[in-house]
Amino acid sequence: MLEIKNLKIENHEQTILEQVSFIVHDHDKLAIIGEEGDGKSTLLKAIMGVCNYATVTGTINTNGKRLGYLKQMMSEHDFEQSIFHYLFCDMDDYYQKMNLFYRICQQLDWNLDIFSSLQVKKLSGGEKVKLQLCRILLTEPDILLLDEPTNDLDLETLSWLEQFINRDSRPILFVSHDELFLEHTANCILHLERIHKKEIPKATFIRCDYSTYITSRINRLEKTTQVAHAERRKQKKQEEKLQQIMNKVEYQQDTISRSNPHGGRLLKKKMKNLKAQEKKLENRNITEVPDVEEAILFSFPEVHIPKEKVILKLELKQLKVENKILSHSLELEIRGPKHIVITGKNGVGKTTLLKYIFHILKDRMDMKVGYMPQHYDEILSSFDTPISFLLEHQPQIPVYQIRQWMGNMKFTKEEMIGDISKLSGGSKAKLCLLKFMVDGCDVLLLDEPTRNVSPLSNPVIRRALKQYQGCIISISHDRKYIEEVADTVYLLKQDGIHEISKR
């Protein structure tokens, strides 16, 4: 059992989390959800006792249980190690761990050669996740903390990870942006938010599955919003009616004859009563419109691409990284406003292919191409602030308009003019989408566009991309994105690229 009570985390700039309380037991699968920068990873680090950039107060009671922690990102030091050294360098009794190691490999459905000289950085995204899990499980933990384990996983490994979590009896706390993964695994939810213009942290813990939580939340918010608007309409009508009566009485007071003092006293008394009613209306408690963080507003402007316009005609004998051939005999033709998703196993070369396509298309004069790389700093690192990035090549757009668009995407004023490198991954993804809107792009190349965006904001992003009238060529393992946005899906394999059915 893990018990968290009245947890508060703060640094010199802000309170990151406050009044966080929950208990997890065996078989609990706790999904920690929220927008970018709301403290999800910070919470896991605090539980592990490695949150060295903030002050942590409150109760974290592990009841003597051993914790296993899968970090969101492996370090450069980890990448340079061999597989054997990564797994066993901190263990004096690794010979005694060998039987456990082979049992774990069987549990992970992985035939791993630990004596290979292969460095960790050469493994695929899915293999890296399995390697981290293997090292964690060698410590025989009682509770697992997993920070973004679904990032960079192909569909096959995603399915495996769902089964692994559902079969394991230990309490598991995890952060993920994959909605279908959350739907298939979580049986309790911790929702972290920042309300009132992202100034006040809020935490909600509930024991239910993800779909039930989201549905009940939406229904509650819609009902509360309807009640709040209805009360405001009623209030406005009453205020207007009262004002009309007060104007009439005030006119009568101004015009009444001095020879009628009795009538004047009656009007004065009536006005006093009306003033009392006005004050009562002003002090009436009215239902507040829900203050929710994920309510972003975003859509693309209209663009037009003729149906028969050739966007891409690819004939590539070999797809290579350095001297390694990833795939061969690639043929792909895309015409008109198609929405394409390329999927495939980790390490097959999807990102390399998208970069190659961008190299082909970026200088085309008959289209405006927007590119979202997997690592956003490839296009953001040369800019100081988000506003300077959005204004590149667009000096005619007023800064106030840029600020309004960013506000619709829930950027704070500080984030708009702050250091672009300090933005969260999700905020950088939203910034790229805003840039495509500002530039009026009619072709989008997107490498995992939803991977860092909150599952609460992702439906808005998917809807905007689905309604986008230009061409999209994307890489994704997000099953909801594939289902809702793509009209054509391709599978990249070693022997080429093949169109497949979505279902």
Buried (B, 14 or more C-beta within 10 A) or exposed (E): BBBBEEBBBBEEEBBBBBEBBBBBEEEBBBBBBBBBBBBBBBBBBBBBEEBEEBEBEBEBEBEEEEBBBBBBEBEEEBBEBBBBBBBBEEEEEBEEBEEEBEEBBEBBEBEBEBEEEBBBEBBBBBBBBBBBBBBBBBBEBBBBBBBBBBBBBBBEBBBBBBEBBEEBEBBBBBBBBBBBBBBBBBBBBBBBBBEEEBEEBBBBBEEBBBEBBBEEBEEEBEEBBEBBEEBEEEBEEBBEEBEEEBEEBEEBBEEBEEEEEEEBEBBEEBBEEBEEBBEEEEEEEEBEEBEBBBEBEBEBEEBEBEEEBEBBEBEBEEBBEEEEEBBBEBEBEBBEBBBBBBBBBBBBBBBBBBBBBBEBBEEEEEBBBBBBBBEBEEBBEEBEBBBEBBBEEEEEEEEEEBBEBBBBBBBBEEBBBBEBEEBBBBBBBBBBBBBBBBBBBBBBBBBBBBBBBBBBBBBBBBBBBBEBEBBBBBBBBBBBBBBBBBEEBBBBBBEBBEEEEEE
